[in-house]
């Protein structure tokens, strides 16, 4: 995930570092009054954490974020908790309100849950064919065989899994990982996709990541025949297969090229 932590002051380094150590991209900002502007012009973000002494200190930031029609998960973390303020935070658009100090892993689990439910997924286990991605363990398996992926490769596959059937552009991928105005050339995504395809194929998965020429990439559920063929090739030690490309056709559908 790409997360923004906004605080009343610059004393937020600990949470920022902990989130990065768990494999998530994390930006920081202050003061709280600028949260909406930071989110709008430096995003997109998967989640925003508003960190303050009291919940009421976050009301202005919450109003501004939702007024701008920014729909990512927003969690308020405060040292002081008043029931009335907690209720108001939810009314203003907070997805969760937590009391500090925090268990960072639990915080990430909450953010992931809010994000995936918003995209129609019920659990931390995402699957496509015989490929399973576990958000909690940051683990990828094919028929229960672990696939060694890097943090960036995991993020790419996770994004595809969460948006299965939706064509995502290279710019959308990289803005989630690096931000809009920084990071490598968009061609680096081709490298991540190529390595992911190879690793999944070696482990016995069919082709699930399709290229849509001129648009980007899309994750598609494989057929039973493709699954059987991929498993057979894995048993025979010949995982290589023809890559499928997709082209837009009339009506918004995709056709294999």
Beta strands, then each sheet from edge to edge (+ up, - down):
strand 1: 2-7
strand 2: 25-29
strand 3: 47-54
strand 4: 73-80
strand 5: 96-99
strand 6: 125-128
strand 7: 131-134
strand 8: 139-142
strand 9: 145-146
strand 10: 209-212
strand 11: 216-219
strand 12: 245-248
strand 13: 254-256
sheet 1: 2+ 1+ 3+ 4+ 5+
sheet 2: 6+ 7- 8+ 9-
sheet 3: 11+ 10- 12- 13+
end
